[in-house]
Amino acid sequence: MSTFRLLLLTAAFVGGVAAAASTAAARPGTAKAAPLTAGEIHAIYGQKSWIWKDGAGYFSVRERRFTAWSKENGKPSYGVGRWFITEPGKLCFKADWHAKDGSAPATTCFSHVKRGNVIYQKREPDGEWYVFKHRRIKADDEFAKLRRGNYVSDRLGAIQTRIGD
């Protein structure tokens, strides 16, 4: 598999993780939904790992470092970069993704809005809105897949050694 194709698959995986979170796409009314503040985004992601089906990403507050690993389609890869908050409610992470046959940069962004105590999320630029966090958190909420601490480093180190990059 070419480096470019593998990295596109990895970026699609990372960004598409949320698409599987809800069977029905929620569409919050823009008049009633407000973007999350930078402080709210930071509180949600800072010092937490987002656990995915075939990987995880860690949002360190130290220098806003972002690290991740993936075994999408059984192919190990890892990403190292930074996460940042661009505009109200928007989280992005930019990383250089490495795989056995090469590396390439990728940027992934998610927008967040809230209506009452419900938070909605969508992948930018053309994702569908879905419930990220219900008022009473449900087990399948993407929010429930965020865990305090670094669940990435050990696996990332093993993949780096295996890939030899």
Secondary structure, DSSP 8 states (H G I E B T S, - for coil): --HHHHHHHHHHHHHHGGGGG-SS-----TTT-EE--HHHHHHHHTTEEEEETTEEEEE-SGGGEEEEEE-GGG--EEEEEEEEE-STTEEEEEEEEEETTEEEEEEEEEEEEEETTEEEEEETTT---EEEE-SS--TTSGGGGEEES-SSHHHHHHHHHHHT-
